[in-house]
Amino acid sequence: MRDMMINAMKSYYIGLVNKHLVNIENMLTRSVGIGEPEHQDVFSALDVEMEKLANCNDKLMMVGKYLERSLENEKPKMEEKPKSK
């Protein structure tokens, strides 16, 4: 169950990272599509999206650093058998 939850978190954050990358790419290539008055400043809109991307990426890295590694530590280690001479 723990493995499934960790994999679900990773998938969720990867999806969000990809979502924000698409939004950033769209703003960079089609900035005329930002038409609302509150989004006239393309750089501010890009900065907001970059902040969201960084937040999701940080969370994804935290899952890998703190949760996945502890999974590896929990696995039983095979003891090496002494070589016979």
SVG drawing of the C-alpha trace seen along z (x, -y; Angstrom):
<svg xmlns="http://www.w3.org/2000/svg" viewBox="-10 -45 51 70">
<polyline fill="none" stroke="black" stroke-width="0.4" points="0.0,0.0 2.9,-2.4 4.5,-1.7 1.2,-2.5 0.8,-5.8 4.3,-6.9 3.9,-6.0 0.6,-7.9 2.3,-11.0 5.1,-10.8 2.6,-10.4 0.6,-13.3 3.5,-15.7 4.9,-14.6 1.5,-15.4 1.5,-18.9 5.1,-19.5 4.1,-18.7 1.0,-20.9 3.1,-23.9 5.7,-23.2 3.0,-23.2 1.6,-26.5 5.0,-28.1 5.8,-26.8 2.4,-28.1 3.1,-31.6 6.5,-31.7 5.3,-30.8 1.8,-32.3 2.0,-35.2 -0.7,-37.1 -3.2,-34.5 -3.0,-36.3 -5.9,-38.6 -7.4,-39.3 -6.5,-42.7 -5.0,-41.1 -2.6,-39.1 -1.3,-41.8 2.2,-41.5 3.5,-38.4 6.6,-38.3 4.5,-38.3 2.3,-35.5 5.4,-33.5 6.9,-34.1 3.7,-32.9 3.7,-29.7 7.5,-29.2 6.7,-29.4 4.0,-26.8 6.4,-24.6 9.2,-25.0 6.8,-24.1 5.7,-20.9 9.2,-19.9 10.4,-20.5 7.6,-18.2 8.5,-15.5 12.2,-15.7 11.2,-15.4 9.3,-12.2 12.4,-10.8 14.7,-11.9 12.8,-11.2 10.2,-8.6 11.7,-6.4 15.1,-6.0 13.5,-4.9 11.8,-2.1 15.2,-0.9 16.4,-0.9 13.5,1.3 14.2,4.1 15.9,7.0 19.5,7.3 20.9,10.6 23.8,11.7 26.8,12.8 27.8,16.4 31.4,17.0 33.3,18.4 34.6,22.0 38.2,22.7"/>
</svg>
